[in-house]
Structure formats: structure tokens, C-alpha cells
Amino acid sequence: MAEFTFEIVEHLGVIFEAPNGWKKELTRVSWNGRDPKYDIRDWSPEYDRMHKGITFTDEEIMTLKDLLNQMDQPDQAE
């Protein structure tokens, strides 16, 4: 398995915290020294282990935000 590096550059919020201390978080993460991306995944309490997650560019996260906002307005949902 290839080595990789990561740096959490910004903690934006906790979506869910499990009794064992793992947290599903929205963060901005720099993977392998690249520009940070928005990231949703589960992190261990020490932030040294993680589960699979999903990353978003700035444009993608704004599209997701728009889609989620439409859920609050059922008359505009398709």
C-alpha cells in the first residue's frame, strides 16, 4: 500500500460523535501536500486513524450546499 500524508488544516464541525470517541467531521484536509479539500469522514479521537471518506472541491461543496438547502424548501425540490 502506498504511503500518504495528510494535514487537517481546518475543523469545520462535528456531524456525529460515537460513544467510542470517533467523530464524523467536516474538515479541510491537505492530502500529500496538495491544496486542501473539504472532507467528510470518521476520525479517531487522536486523529491518527480514519475511515473511508469523501472529498469535495470548493465548487463541489457549494453545489452540495445548494442541494441541501433545497431540501429545506420542498416546493422547489424536483
C-alpha positions, 0 to 999 in steps of 0.5 A: 500500500502506498504511503500518504500524508495528510494535514487537517488544516481546518475543523469545520464541525462535528456531524456525529460523535460515537460513544467510542470517541470517533467523530464524523467531521467536516474538515479541510484536509491537505492530502500529500501536500496538495491544496486542501479539500473539504472532507467528510469522514470518521476520525479517531479521537487522536486523529491518527486513524480514519475511515473511508471518506469523501472529498469535495472541491470548493465548487463541489461543496457549494453545489452540495450546499445548494442541494441541501438547502433545497431540501429545506424548501420542498416546493422547489425540490424536483 
